[in-house]
């Protein structure tokens, strides 16, 4: 057999030896296959409230923590800050660097930042990033923030627009090819397209990004007692579709905005009024009222649980209250049995 060929076993062994970058979320690492692999193009998409922007900062910090901590990260922002409200969040990044015991000044010096906020800058900046990756030996990761903005520019779609978009697509393809040749992982983000409720949205940028990216993950914020980000594995060369609940940035993550628990609890009770009215007997309505009373008196416990859905947490409280009533009834029954035994003993005497 020619020495130019490599068998599948050798390729598998080489793949296992590769050092993967962590996303900072163990659940997400497992979902995509042991973290971020060099020479692979990852696309994460989600809206602003999904915490996807915070996830990118966590990935950057983890890449800077790799090995002997000499590697660099190239960060390219393609969005319009005034419209998309996305830019490199230094306070957030510093917090992640400190969490990984990296000196913030030293860590920030290893991040090469490029911005393409206008259409005129985009083609030039993409080529500059490609050049720096090709010339720099220690680049571990390329992060492209809002990559789809390269292909979803607003304005008149004239002949110049239609000529520019394919050029940008080819530029990004060459950028990805440079990363693959240099052993650099590429992580890009974009927003989801609008779609009908109940259907998973697709990433912006049309079919181009969906075709080029090796791994695609959709992230959304799931509402409930405790709002949490949930990741869906949409595309992977070696893993089936799956999903995982994430804790992006830890319990005290920056930028977290949640609806007060009391308000959400009251909204849940309002939605259950029709259920109570549908109960046909007074006994059932009274039992329902007792459950609501128990939940209302235990709002503190409800607010501190990690169960995502308020109704599920209410069922837990109801079960606890039922157990309490069972214990009380058992004690009373035991006392009555003792009294009856004494009465029987007195009659026998």
N, C-alpha and C positions, 0 to 999 in steps of 0.2 A: 504493500500500500504506500502511496506517495506520502512523504513527510509533510506535504503542504496541507493535508487534511487533519482535522481534529475530531475524535469520536465524541459521542454524546456524554459518556461518563466523564471524560476529561473536562468538558465544558461545564458539567454539573459541579465537579469538584472546584473548578475555578470560581464559579458563581458563589459557592458556599464560603470560600475564603475571603470574598470581598467584604470590606468593612462598610457597613451601612450607617447612614446618618439617622439619628432619631428625630422624629417630629416634635418631641416633647410630650406626646400623648401615647402612653403604652398601648391603649386600645386601638389607636389609629395605626401605630406601627404594626400591630398584629394583622389588622385588616388589609393593609397593602403589602404584607409579606416581609416582616422583619425590618421595617423602616425604609428609608430612601436609599436607593441603590445608585452607585455611580453609572454614568452613561445612559440613564433612563430619564425620560421626559414625563414629569408629573404635572397634571392639571387639576387644581382644586378650585371649585366654583361655589359661590353662595352669596347671599345678600349681606348688607352691612351688619345686620343684627346677628348673623350666624357666628360672629367672632373669627371669621376667616382671616381678617387682617392681623388680628392678634396672633393667630396660628403662624402666619408667615414670620413674624418677629421671633416667635419661639424657635422655629426651624433655623433661623439665622444664628441665634445664640447657640443652639446645639451644634451647628456646623463649626462655629468658632471654638467649641470645646473639644473637637476631635483630636486625638493623638497628642502630639507635642505642642499643640496650640500655636502653630505657626501658619496654618492655612488661612486663606482669605475668602471672602464672600463678595460676589459682584451683585449689586442691587440695582435693578432697572425699573423705574416707575413710568408707565406709559399713560397714566390717567391724567385728567384735568382736575387739579386739587379743588378748584372752586366748585366744580360740579360733583365730583366723586368723594370729596373729603378724605382722600387717602394720600398719605405721605409717610416717610419713615418716621415712626413715633419714637423719638429718642428716650423719653422717660420710661416707656414700656420696655424698650430694648435694654436699657441700663438695668432695670429690675431683673430681667431674665439673665443678663450677664452676671450680676451679683449672685443670683440663685445658683449659677454654675461655678461660682468662685473665680470668675474672670475679672481682672481689673477693668473697669469700664473704659478708661482712657485707652488702654492697650487694645481692648476688644474693638472699640469704635475705629481705631486706626487701621484695622484689618478689614474694614468694610469699604468697598469702592462703590460710590453712589453715582448713578447716571439718571437723568430725568429727561423725558421727552413729553413736555406738556403741550406742545403745539405740533401741528401737522408738518411744519417746516423742519422741526428738529428730529422727527421720528426716524427717517431713513438714515440720516447721518449718525445718530446716537446708536442705533442698532449695529451699524458697522464698527463703531468705536468699541462697543462692548465685545463684539466678536474678535476684534484685534487684540484687546487686552487679555482675553481668555487664552488666545493663541500664544501670547508672548509671556504670560506670567506662569511660573512653574507651580505655584502653591495654591491655586484657586480650587476650592473644594465644592463650591456651590454657586449656581446662578439663580437668582430669584427675580422673576419678572412680574411686577405688580400691575394688574389690569391689562394683561397682554392683548385682550380682545379689542381694546381701544385702537389698536393699529388697523383693525379691519372694519370698524364700525364708526368711522368718522362721520360727523354731521356735515351738512352743507349740500350744495348742489352737486348732483351726480352727473358731471359732464365727462367729456372724453378724458380729461386730465385725471379725474378721480378714478375712472376705470383702469387707467394705465398705472396709477400709483399703487392701488391695492395689490395687484399681483406682484409688483416689485417688492412691497413690504412682506408679503407672504414668502417670497423666495429668500428675502433677507433673514427672516426668522428661521426658515428651514436651514439656511447656512449657519445661523447661530447655533441651532440645535446640533447640527453635524459637527461643528467645532467642539461643542461640549462633549459629544460622544467620543471624538478622536482624542481629546485631552483627558478623558476619564472624569469629567465633571458632571455632577447631577444637575438637572434643570427643573426648577419648580416654578410654575406659573399660576397665576390666579386670574379669575374674571368673575363677572356677575352672571346670574342666571337670566334666561329669557322669560318673558311673561307667558304664562300658560294657564290652561283651565285648572280649576281647583281639583285636587285629587290625582293629578298627573305630575310626574317628576319633570321639572323644567330642564331644558338643555342649556349648555353653556353658550354665552355670547360668541360671536365670531363666525357663525355659520358652521358648515360641515368641516371647514379646514382644520380647526383646532381639534375637533373630535377625531379626525382622521390621523393627525400627526402625533398627538399625545399617546404615550404608551400606557399610562395609568391615569384614569379619570375618577375623581371623587367629588360627589356633591355633598355639601354641608348645609344644614338648615337648623334653625332654632326651633325646638319642640316646646310648646307651651304646656304648662302644668303647674303643680305646686312649686316645683323648682325648675325654672327654665334651664334647658340643657341643649347643647349642640349635638346633633346626630349626623354621622357620616354614612354615606351610601357609596359602596364601591360599584361604579358604573362600568368601568373597563379595566381589564388587567390581562396580560398575556398568559398568565399561568394560574389564576385564582378565579373561583366563581363569584358571582355577585354576592354581596353581604352588607351588613351594616353594623355600626357600633355607636354607643353613646359616649361622648367625649367630655373631658373636663379640661377645656383649653385654658392654659395659663394658670391653673390651680384655683383654689377656692377664692382667693382674693384678686382675681384677674382684673386688669384695668379696663375701663370702658364698659363695665357691666351695668345695664339699666334694666331693672325688673319692676313689674307692677307690684305695689304693696300687697302683702298676703291678704289683709283684711278685705280689700276691694275684690280680689279674685274669689275669696271665700263667699262673700255676699252675692257675687254674680252666680256662683255655683248654686247657692240656695234658691235664688230667683228662678234658675232654670229647672229646679226640681219641684216647683210649686204645682205644675201640671201633673206630675207623678203622684203627689199627695192627693190631689183632687180626684184622681182616677181610682184610688183605693175605695172600695165600695162599702166597707164596714167601718163602724166607729172604732172597733178594737184595733184594726190595722192602722187607721189614721193616728190613733193614740200611740201605737208602737212606733210609728214613724216620727211623731213629735218627740218621743223620748230619745230616739237616736240623734235628732237634730239638737236637742237640748244637751246631750252628752258631748257632741262635737263642738257646740258653741262654748261650752265651759272648758274645753280642752284646746282652744285655739293656739295656745303657746306651744303645746306638743305638736300640733299639726304644722305650725310654721317651721319647726325645727327638723321635721322628717325629710328624708331625701327621696321619698316616693314622688315621681313626677306628676301624677294626676291627683287633683284635689279629691275627686270622688273615691279613688282607691284609698287615700289616706283617711277619708271619713269612714270607709268600711273597716279600716283597721281600728279606729277609735271605737266604732260600734261593737266590734268583736271584743275589745278590751272591756268595754262597759258591760257587755253580756257576761263575760267571764266574772266580772266583779259581782254582778247580781247572782250568778250561779253560786259563787262562794258564800255570799250572804245567806242565800236560801239554804245551802248545805249546813251552815252553822246553826241556823234557826231550827232546821230539821233535827240536827244532832241534839240540840237543847231540848226539843220537844220529846225526843226518844228517851232522854235521861229522866225527864219528868214523868213520862208514862211508866217507865221501869220502876221508879220510886213509888208511884201510886199503886202499881201491881204488887210490889213488895209489902206495902202497908196493908193491902187487903188480905194478903196471905197470912200476915201476922195476926 
